[in-house]
Amino acid sequence: MVDVDMSHNALFHMKSGHLLQSIRKLKLNDNRLRTCDGIERLLQLEELDLSNNDIQDVQDLAPLASCTNLQRLALVGNPLTNVEGCQERVLQLLPSVIHILL
């Protein structure tokens, strides 16, 4: 398993061309991300921590739909977690996710 920790780096966006395609666990918590653009090419990704970023809406997670191995997703501390029905909408958008932390 390849784990990558890019937390606490004040990142505004991701460029997946800079990441190993074999990443299975990616920590991006405590950055300034607003979307998941750039993560969609990580097809082996199983766990993703996006806690404490600036993700406003469930649609900002849409690029993750191509990550069909994604099972665990952490979104604590993002504005979207205050939206009614957030968990249901995320699970509908990302059916492979079996554990979500809001």
C-alpha positions as CSV (number, residue, x, y, z in Angstrom):
1,M,0.0,0.0,0.0
2,V,1.3,3.4,-0.9
3,D,0.4,6.1,1.6
4,V,1.0,9.8,0.9
5,D,0.6,12.6,3.5
6,M,0.3,16.1,2.1
7,S,-1.6,17.5,5.0
8,H,-0.8,21.0,6.5
9,N,0.7,22.4,3.2
10,A,-1.7,25.3,2.4
11,L,-2.5,23.6,-0.9
12,F,-5.2,25.3,-3.1
13,H,-5.4,22.7,-5.8
14,M,-4.0,19.3,-6.8
15,K,-2.2,18.2,-9.9
16,S,-2.4,14.5,-10.2
17,G,0.4,14.4,-12.7
18,H,2.7,15.0,-9.7
19,L,1.4,12.0,-7.8
20,L,2.1,8.3,-8.0
21,Q,-0.8,6.6,-9.7
22,S,-0.5,3.7,-7.2
23,I,-1.5,5.8,-4.2
24,R,-4.0,3.9,-2.0
25,K,-4.2,6.3,1.0
26,L,-4.0,10.1,0.6
27,K,-4.0,12.6,3.4
28,L,-4.9,16.1,2.2
29,N,-6.3,17.4,5.5
30,D,-5.8,20.9,6.7
31,N,-5.1,22.6,3.4
32,R,-7.2,25.1,1.4
33,L,-8.7,22.8,-1.3
34,R,-12.0,23.8,-2.8
35,T,-12.4,21.0,-5.3
36,C,-11.1,17.5,-5.9
37,D,-9.9,18.3,-9.4
38,G,-6.6,16.5,-10.0
39,I,-7.4,13.5,-7.7
40,E,-9.6,11.7,-10.3
41,R,-6.6,9.9,-11.9
42,L,-5.8,8.1,-8.7
43,L,-7.7,5.0,-9.7
44,Q,-6.2,2.8,-6.9
45,L,-7.2,5.3,-4.2
46,E,-9.0,3.6,-1.3
47,E,-8.8,6.2,1.5
48,L,-8.9,10.0,1.3
49,D,-8.8,12.5,4.1
50,L,-10.0,15.9,3.0
51,S,-10.8,17.2,6.5
52,N,-10.5,20.9,7.3
53,N,-10.4,22.2,3.7
54,D,-12.8,24.7,2.0
55,I,-15.0,22.3,0.1
56,Q,-18.4,24.1,-0.2
57,D,-20.7,21.7,-2.1
58,V,-21.1,18.0,-2.7
59,Q,-20.6,18.6,-6.5
60,D,-17.0,19.7,-5.6
61,L,-16.4,16.0,-4.9
62,A,-17.6,14.9,-8.4
63,P,-14.1,14.2,-9.8
64,L,-13.9,11.4,-7.2
65,A,-16.5,9.4,-9.0
66,S,-13.8,8.0,-11.2
67,C,-12.1,6.6,-8.1
68,T,-14.2,3.5,-7.9
69,N,-11.9,1.8,-5.3
70,L,-12.5,4.7,-2.8
71,Q,-14.0,3.3,0.4
72,R,-13.1,5.7,3.1
73,L,-13.6,9.5,2.9
74,A,-13.1,12.1,5.7
75,L,-14.8,15.5,5.2
76,V,-14.8,16.9,8.7
77,G,-14.5,20.6,9.0
78,N,-15.5,21.5,5.4
79,P,-18.4,23.9,4.8
80,L,-20.3,21.3,2.9
81,T,-20.8,19.2,6.0
82,N,-23.3,21.9,7.2
83,V,-25.6,21.3,4.2
84,E,-28.7,19.3,5.0
85,G,-28.6,15.8,3.5
86,C,-24.8,16.0,2.9
87,Q,-24.1,12.4,3.8
88,E,-26.8,11.0,1.5
89,R,-25.7,13.2,-1.4
90,V,-22.1,12.2,-1.0
91,L,-23.0,8.5,-0.9
92,Q,-25.2,8.8,-3.9
93,L,-22.4,10.6,-5.8
94,L,-19.7,8.1,-4.6
95,P,-21.4,4.7,-4.3
96,S,-18.1,2.9,-3.6
97,V,-17.6,4.8,-0.3
98,I,-18.6,2.6,2.7
99,H,-17.2,4.8,5.5
100,I,-17.7,8.5,5.6
101,L,-16.6,10.8,8.3
102,L,-18.4,14.1,8.5
